[in-house]
Amino acid sequence: ACGASAEHGGGLHKVCPLGFACVQSQCVDPLVAYAQGEERDTAVAKHEEPAYSYNANHSCTSGDSVPAEGSALAVRGEVTWESDGFSLRGYADFLVPCTSGEQVFALKMDLDKWGLQLLGVHVDARLSCAQTVKRHTKMFSLVATAKKLAVWKFTITDLSLTMDGFSRVDKTEGGVELSDMYFRGRASGHIFIVEGLDTVGFVVWDTLSGKVQLGLEVHYAAWIGDVHVELSGKGFVNTGCSALGDLTIEGEATLSNVPKLGTVYGHAKFESDCGDFYRFTVSLTWPDPTIDVGGIMVPLPKWVAFRVAHEDPHETSVMFAMPFGRKAILRVSFYLPMSTGGWQVEFYFMKGTLCDALHDFLSLLPMLSIDVCGFLRGGPLSFIASALDWVQYDKLVVRLANRNGVNYFVAYVEGVNLFDVLKLNLGILIGKPESGGGQTSDLLFIEIVNNNMAAPPRRFPAWLRTILSIVMTLMSGFKSLGLAYTNFKFLEPPGPGKDLFPPSVFDLEIGFTLLLTLNLASSTDEGSAEMLETSENSAAGSDSAFDDGMKSNTGKAQLEAFTIQVPFSEVKLCIGHSFKMVNPWTGEIGLPMGDGVLFVAFKPVICIQWAPPSLGVVIEATQYISVTEGSLADRVAGKAVMRTIVLRLRFVIQIDYNGMLLAAYMSATMKEGSQYLLNPGGTMPKGGLIFPFNIGFGVKIVWSGIGSCVQFIEMEAGFFACSRLAAKTPKKDGGLFGAALGTEEGHALLGS
């Protein structure tokens, strides 16, 4: 057999003689068909591309494949140095010029001198010589280790350093130099501090993103009296620490032989921005479900959790959580100070049936801790238990809360199974001023989610099958169909509903709104394709906050859940979509546009009016403006309340048979709580502003040119002033401004 010169079966592969070729592991004569002598010579002379016996295998190649002549100098350098307390050994292999392969450098070193120990150092570095390189191709690698670094009483062992270099650019020739690379690496080592404390420090860096992270990992074990304590933790800090989470410390603890409890497990996490904001979480678990208190066995929850967070300059939240029943969690939160914050109680029921939820809820009350469905199944009311068991859900959440002087009830059930082809989501939010006066805030929501349904089941009512069939025919990427009702206009659901309702419940008008969610990324129908093209074109800019916000709305996740809003009206049909502007760095709603100003939404709407017939286009942009309620002294003392003004700008173009209407509106309201703003920014110590503020202007241009005029001018604003410093009155006090501040007496006094 012939082939490459490599060991095989205890021997070397055979190399064919000159003039023979290795074909299928056999040496053959490429001109075997010709006789010896003149006939062979004539055949070779007439061949336009004579065969060459080339390379180690003497395999036949065409003349074009023989490489051009060239040369390179192969260099190997070695170094050895021995002296008192110091040894150095190394070598380097490289080519000049280097056009292929890689340069290799290796080093070993030991140093024990001048009070410094650096022992067992190994360094290996490799640099690619590739001439044609794509961006982000790995070009350089460095691996270094050391057994020990000691300086007087400070010792680090098991040091390691890994670093890789990648090309920043595309190269077609000439290779990549170190200056054209970015580097990613990590260095770590065990640090000796005290006996029993095992500590590892590390540094991670990435020169492409400019991020450097310093970290520490710790493990400690010891006996404290009769209790054995074992702690482990890690932490890191990012350079330029400014965002919550840039400083993070996380750890776990195990306490064994604890009186009454036995073994206790704990987990803690602290996050900060290296400034005023922080979040601290602790959770505890124990295997024993009961504790002996004076001979009485008291049941314990499986775990408890605490969280303290200061994520807002004017508010600190404290949360306590524990499981109850079989599949439920109770969370109680307080927002401090209570005078401007509030509280929230949440009942969270994990995947199950209504029977499970009822059983878990009643388990909170020992005197009612019974299995209702189990009791009903044995009697004439068993059909009720069957109905409750039929309703299966993925998540059920009930919240009771008080925020900004408003009492809330919120309930949301997600993923109710409908014949294994659809999921049903239901939600309700009711907000009422705690004083009893003023209008309630109501939000109702129902949604059907497509669960890989090929066609509507025959068990569905005819009207529902018809609607779903039409939607699935017109919109191939149909994901969900929802209906929402609200008696107030909002961007985000207020209070405790903010993080509960789905993203489609955003920027809704008063009344009923149909919400159709599509997957534009995978839709094949013509309408969805046009909407996808329009969305991508709107994100083509790159010079403004609007452009950045639109780009965040055309990502894969956003296009896979694109919601079309169809507000219900007797006089017109409107179709629109609200683009939520999200900060790409923090993930929070709103693009910063200045101090305390956020650009939060952009909403284009097309409307067809029935009587008189007309076509209109509405463009609405919304901002959040933060303002303090209170004096400068209140702000310094941390007592001022931070409130948010919602500023909307709306532009309208409406065309009918008579002409064209051009209109512009500006509206400002308070986001939550009272529509009175006392002493805004400390500028009105004896008064304040009464919202809403509205300004509008419209011009009608008639096609004939005769009769063009100002269609309307609108302005609404409110102010109040007092003979003394303005302040909120107690709940039961009346007064001229009691209605806006939420008192029943004031509400009656204004006669509304």
DAZI-V977541 format. One record per residue. RES is the residue in three letters. PHI is phi as a letter, one per 20 degrees, with the letter a starting at -180 (999 if undefined). PSI is psi as a letter, one per 20 degrees, with the letter a starting at -180 (none if undefined). Layout:
<<RES;PHI;PSI> <RES;PHI;PSI>>
This chain:
<<ALA;999;q> <CYS;d;r> <GLY;r;b> <ALA;f;q> <SER;f;n> <ALA;c;q> <GLU;f;p> <HIS;b;o> <GLY;m;k> <GLY;n;i> <GLY;c;a> <LEU;e;q> <HIS;f;q> <LYS;f;p> <VAL;d;p> <CYS;f;q> <PRO;f;r> <LEU;f;p> <GLY;n;i> <PHE;d;q> <ALA;d;q> <CYS;e;o> <VAL;c;o> <GLN;l;l> <SER;m;j> <GLN;c;q> <CYS;e;p> <VAL;c;q> <ASP;e;o> <PRO;f;i> <LEU;d;k> <VAL;f;h> <ALA;f;i> <TYR;d;q> <ALA;f;r> <GLN;f;r> <GLY;n;b> <GLU;f;h> <GLU;f;g> <ARG;f;g> <ASP;f;h> <THR;f;g> <ALA;f;g> <VAL;f;g> <ALA;f;h> <LYS;e;i> <HIS;f;p> <GLU;f;h> <GLU;c;m> <PRO;g;q> <ALA;f;q> <TYR;d;q> <SER;e;o> <TYR;c;q> <ASN;m;r> <ALA;f;h> <ASN;e;i> <HIS;l;k> <SER;e;q> <CYS;f;p> <THR;c;q> <SER;f;r> <GLY;f;h> <ASP;f;h> <SER;e;i> <VAL;f;p> <PRO;f;q> <ALA;f;q> <GLU;f;p> <GLY;a;r> <SER;b;q> <ALA;b;q> <LEU;e;o> <ALA;e;p> <VAL;c;p> <ARG;c;p> <GLY;d;q> <GLU;c;q> <VAL;c;p> <THR;c;p> <TRP;c;p> <GLU;c;p> <SER;b;a> <ASP;f;o> <GLY;m;j> <PHE;b;p> <SER;b;q> <LEU;b;p> <ARG;c;q> <GLY;a;r> <TYR;b;r> <ALA;b;p> <ASP;d;p> <PHE;b;r> <LEU;d;q> <VAL;c;o> <PRO;f;q> <CYS;e;o> <THR;d;i> <SER;b;r> <GLY;m;b> <GLU;b;q> <GLN;e;q> <VAL;c;p> <PHE;c;p> <ALA;c;q> <LEU;b;q> <LYS;c;p> <MET;b;q> <ASP;c;p> <LEU;c;p> <ASP;b;n> <LYS;a;q> <TRP;l;k> <GLY;m;j> <LEU;d;p> <GLN;d;p> <LEU;c;n> <LEU;d;q> <GLY;m;l> <VAL;e;p> <HIS;c;p> <VAL;c;p> <ASP;c;p> <ALA;c;q> <ARG;c;p> <LEU;c;p> <SER;f;q> <CYS;d;j> <ALA;g;p> <GLN;e;h> <THR;d;o> <VAL;c;p> <LYS;e;q> <ARG;g;q> <HIS;m;j> <THR;f;p> <LYS;f;p> <MET;d;i> <PHE;b;q> <SER;b;q> <LEU;c;p> <VAL;c;p> <ALA;c;p> <THR;c;q> <ALA;b;p> <LYS;f;h> <LYS;b;p> <LEU;c;o> <ALA;c;p> <VAL;c;o> <TRP;l;d> <LYS;e;j> <PHE;d;p> <THR;c;p> <ILE;c;p> <THR;d;r> <ASP;l;l> <LEU;f;q> <SER;b;q> <LEU;b;p> <THR;c;p> <MET;b;p> <ASP;c;q> <GLY;d;p> <PHE;c;q> <SER;f;p> <ARG;e;i> <VAL;c;r> <ASP;e;p> <LYS;c;p> <THR;e;h> <GLU;a;q> <GLY;n;i> <GLY;m;a> <VAL;d;p> <GLU;e;r> <LEU;f;h> <SER;f;i> <ASP;e;j> <MET;d;q> <TYR;d;q> <PHE;c;q> <ARG;c;p> <GLY;b;r> <ARG;b;p> <ALA;c;p> <SER;b;r> <GLY;a;q> <HIS;e;p> <ILE;d;p> <PHE;e;p> <ILE;d;f> <VAL;c;r> <GLU;f;p> <GLY;n;i> <LEU;d;o> <ASP;e;o> <THR;c;p> <VAL;c;p> <GLY;d;q> <PHE;b;q> <VAL;c;p> <VAL;c;p> <TRP;b;q> <ASP;b;o> <THR;f;i> <LEU;f;g> <SER;e;i> <GLY;m;j> <LYS;e;p> <VAL;c;p> <GLN;c;p> <LEU;d;p> <GLY;b;r> <LEU;b;p> <GLU;c;p> <VAL;c;q> <HIS;c;p> <TYR;b;p> <ALA;b;p> <ALA;a;r> <TRP;e;p> <ILE;d;n> <GLY;m;c> <ASP;e;j> <VAL;d;p> <HIS;e;p> <VAL;d;p> <GLU;c;p> <LEU;c;q> <SER;b;q> <GLY;a;r> <LYS;b;q> <GLY;b;q> <PHE;b;q> <VAL;c;p> <ASN;e;q> <THR;f;q> <GLY;m;k> <CYS;g;o> <SER;b;i> <ALA;d;q> <LEU;g;p> <GLY;o;i> <ASP;f;h> <LEU;d;o> <THR;c;p> <ILE;c;p> <GLU;c;p> <GLY;b;r> <GLU;c;q> <ALA;c;q> <THR;c;p> <LEU;d;o> <SER;d;q> <ASN;m;k> <VAL;f;p> <PRO;g;p> <LYS;m;h> <LEU;d;h> <GLY;m;d> <THR;d;p> <VAL;c;p> <TYR;d;q> <GLY;c;q> <HIS;c;p> <ALA;c;q> <LYS;b;p> <PHE;c;p> <GLU;c;q> <SER;b;r> <ASP;d;j> <CYS;m;k> <GLY;c;c> <ASP;e;h> <PHE;e;q> <TYR;b;r> <ARG;b;p> <PHE;c;p> <THR;c;p> <VAL;c;p> <SER;c;q> <LEU;c;p> <THR;c;q> <TRP;b;q> <PRO;f;h> <ASP;e;p> <PRO;f;i> <THR;c;r> <ILE;c;p> <ASP;e;o> <VAL;d;n> <GLY;m;k> <GLY;n;i> <ILE;d;p> <MET;e;o> <VAL;e;p> <PRO;f;q> <LEU;d;q> <PRO;f;q> <LYS;f;h> <TRP;b;r> <VAL;c;q> <ALA;c;q> <PHE;c;q> <ARG;b;p> <VAL;c;p> <ALA;c;p> <HIS;c;n> <GLU;d;i> <ASP;c;p> <PRO;g;h> <HIS;d;j> <GLU;b;q> <THR;c;p> <SER;d;q> <VAL;c;p> <MET;c;p> <PHE;c;p> <ALA;c;q> <MET;b;q> <PRO;e;q> <PHE;b;q> <GLY;m;b> <ARG;d;h> <LYS;c;k> <ALA;c;q> <ILE;c;p> <LEU;d;p> <ARG;c;p> <VAL;c;p> <SER;c;q> <PHE;c;q> <TYR;d;o> <LEU;d;q> <PRO;f;q> <MET;f;h> <SER;f;h> <THR;d;i> <GLY;e;d> <GLY;q;b> <TRP;b;r> <GLN;b;p> <VAL;d;p> <GLU;c;p> <PHE;d;o> <TYR;d;o> <PHE;d;p> <MET;f;r> <LYS;g;p> <GLY;r;b> <THR;d;r> <LEU;f;h> <CYS;f;g> <ASP;f;g> <ALA;f;g> <LEU;f;g> <HIS;f;g> <ASP;f;g> <PHE;f;g> <LEU;f;h> <SER;f;i> <LEU;f;h> <LEU;d;o> <PRO;g;h> <MET;f;i> <LEU;d;j> <SER;f;m> <ILE;c;q> <ASP;e;n> <VAL;f;g> <CYS;f;h> <GLY;f;h> <PHE;f;g> <LEU;f;h> <ARG;f;h> <GLY;e;j> <GLY;c;a> <PRO;f;i> <LEU;e;k> <SER;f;h> <PHE;f;h> <ILE;f;g> <ALA;f;h> <SER;f;g> <ALA;f;g> <LEU;f;h> <ASP;f;h> <TRP;f;h> <VAL;e;o> <GLN;d;p> <TYR;c;r> <ASP;e;h> <LYS;b;p> <LEU;c;p> <VAL;c;p> <VAL;c;p> <ARG;c;p> <LEU;d;p> <ALA;b;r> <ASN;c;o> <ARG;c;p> <ASN;l;l> <GLY;m;j> <VAL;c;p> <ASN;e;p> <TYR;c;q> <PHE;c;p> <VAL;c;p> <ALA;c;p> <TYR;b;p> <VAL;d;p> <GLU;c;p> <GLY;m;k> <VAL;f;p> <ASN;f;p> <LEU;d;n> <PHE;l;k> <ASP;m;j> <VAL;d;i> <LEU;c;q> <LYS;c;q> <LEU;d;p> <ASN;d;p> <LEU;c;q> <GLY;b;q> <ILE;b;p> <LEU;c;p> <ILE;c;p> <GLY;c;p> <LYS;c;p> <PRO;g;p> <GLU;f;h> <SER;f;i> <GLY;n;i> <GLY;e;r> <GLY;n;r> <GLN;e;q> <THR;f;q> <SER;d;o> <ASP;d;p> <LEU;c;p> <LEU;c;q> <PHE;b;p> <ILE;c;p> <GLU;b;p> <ILE;d;p> <VAL;d;p> <ASN;f;o> <ASN;d;m> <ASN;l;l> <MET;e;p> <ALA;e;h> <ALA;b;q> <PRO;f;p> <PRO;f;q> <ARG;f;i> <ARG;f;i> <PHE;f;q> <PRO;g;q> <ALA;g;g> <TRP;f;h> <LEU;f;h> <ARG;f;h> <THR;f;g> <ILE;f;g> <LEU;f;h> <SER;f;g> <ILE;f;g> <VAL;f;g> <MET;f;h> <THR;f;g> <LEU;f;h> <MET;c;o> <SER;f;h> <GLY;e;k> <PHE;g;p> <LYS;d;g> <SER;b;q> <LEU;c;o> <GLY;c;r> <LEU;c;p> <ALA;c;q> <TYR;c;p> <THR;b;q> <ASN;d;j> <PHE;b;q> <LYS;e;p> <PHE;b;q> <LEU;e;f> <GLU;d;q> <PRO;g;p> <PRO;f;r> <GLY;l;c> <PRO;f;i> <GLY;e;i> <LYS;g;g> <ASP;d;j> <LEU;d;g> <PHE;f;q> <PRO;f;r> <PRO;g;h> <SER;f;h> <VAL;e;n> <PHE;b;p> <ASP;l;l> <LEU;e;q> <GLU;e;r> <ILE;f;p> <GLY;o;b> <PHE;e;q> <THR;c;p> <LEU;e;p> <LEU;d;o> <LEU;d;o> <THR;d;p> <LEU;c;q> <ASN;d;n> <LEU;f;h> <ALA;f;h> <SER;c;j> <SER;f;q> <THR;d;i> <ASP;f;r> <GLU;f;h> <GLY;f;g> <SER;f;h> <ALA;f;h> <GLU;f;g> <MET;f;h> <LEU;f;g> <GLU;f;g> <THR;f;g> <SER;f;g> <GLU;f;h> <ASN;f;h> <SER;f;i> <ALA;d;j> <ALA;f;i> <GLY;f;r> <SER;b;j> <ASP;d;j> <SER;b;r> <ALA;f;h> <PHE;f;g> <ASP;f;g> <ASP;f;g> <GLY;f;h> <MET;f;h> <LYS;f;h> <SER;f;i> <ASN;e;i> <THR;d;j> <GLY;f;r> <LYS;g;g> <ALA;f;h> <GLN;f;h> <LEU;f;h> <GLU;f;i> <ALA;b;m> <PHE;e;o> <THR;d;p> <ILE;e;p> <GLN;d;p> <VAL;c;n> <PRO;f;p> <PHE;e;p> <SER;b;q> <GLU;e;i> <VAL;d;i> <LYS;b;r> <LEU;c;p> <CYS;c;q> <ILE;c;p> <GLY;b;r> <HIS;b;p> <SER;d;o> <PHE;e;o> <LYS;e;p> <MET;e;p> <VAL;c;p> <ASN;f;o> <PRO;f;i> <TRP;e;h> <THR;d;i> <GLY;m;j> <GLU;e;q> <ILE;f;p> <GLY;o;p> <LEU;e;p> <PRO;f;p> <MET;c;j> <GLY;q;a> <ASP;f;o> <GLY;m;j> <VAL;c;p> <LEU;c;p> <PHE;e;o> <VAL;d;h> <ALA;b;q> <PHE;c;p> <LYS;c;o> <PRO;e;p> <VAL;c;p> <ILE;d;p> <CYS;c;q> <ILE;d;o> <GLN;e;p> <TRP;e;g> <ALA;c;o> <PRO;f;q> <PRO;g;p> <SER;b;r> <LEU;c;p> <GLY;c;q> <VAL;c;p> <VAL;c;p> <ILE;d;p> <GLU;c;p> <ALA;c;p> <THR;c;p> <GLN;c;q> <TYR;d;p> <ILE;c;o> <SER;e;p> <VAL;b;q> <THR;e;q> <GLU;d;o> <GLY;q;r> <SER;e;r> <LEU;f;h> <ALA;f;h> <ASP;f;h> <ARG;f;g> <VAL;f;h> <ALA;e;i> <GLY;m;j> <LYS;e;i> <ALA;f;q> <VAL;e;p> <MET;e;p> <ARG;c;r> <THR;c;p> <ILE;e;p> <VAL;e;o> <LEU;d;p> <ARG;d;p> <LEU;d;p> <ARG;c;p> <PHE;c;p> <VAL;c;p> <ILE;c;o> <GLN;c;p> <ILE;d;p> <ASP;c;a> <TYR;f;h> <ASN;e;h> <GLY;r;b> <MET;c;p> <LEU;d;p> <LEU;d;p> <ALA;c;q> <ALA;c;p> <TYR;c;q> <MET;c;p> <SER;c;p> <ALA;c;p> <THR;c;r> <MET;e;p> <LYS;f;g> <GLU;b;r> <GLY;m;b> <SER;f;q> <GLN;e;j> <TYR;e;p> <LEU;d;o> <LEU;e;p> <ASN;l;l> <PRO;f;p> <GLY;m;j> <GLY;m;j> <THR;e;i> <MET;c;m> <PRO;f;h> <LYS;d;k> <GLY;a;b> <GLY;r;a> <LEU;d;q> <ILE;d;o> <PHE;e;q> <PRO;e;q> <PHE;d;p> <ASN;c;p> <ILE;c;p> <GLY;b;q> <PHE;b;p> <GLY;c;q> <VAL;c;p> <LYS;d;p> <ILE;d;o> <VAL;e;p> <TRP;g;h> <SER;f;i> <GLY;n;i> <ILE;d;p> <GLY;o;j> <SER;f;p> <CYS;b;r> <VAL;f;p> <GLN;f;g> <PHE;a;q> <ILE;c;p> <GLU;c;p> <MET;b;p> <GLU;b;p> <ALA;b;q> <GLY;c;q> <PHE;c;q> <PHE;b;q> <ALA;b;q> <CYS;c;r> <SER;e;i> <ARG;c;a> <LEU;g;p> <ALA;f;p> <ALA;b;q> <LYS;f;p> <THR;e;q> <PRO;g;r> <LYS;g;h> <LYS;e;i> <ASP;e;q> <GLY;e;b> <GLY;p;r> <LEU;g;h> <PHE;d;j> <GLY;f;h> <ALA;f;g> <ALA;f;h> <LEU;e;i> <GLY;o;j> <THR;e;q> <GLU;f;g> <GLU;f;g> <GLY;f;h> <HIS;f;g> <ALA;f;h> <LEU;f;h> <LEU;f;i> <GLY;m;k> <SER;c;none>>
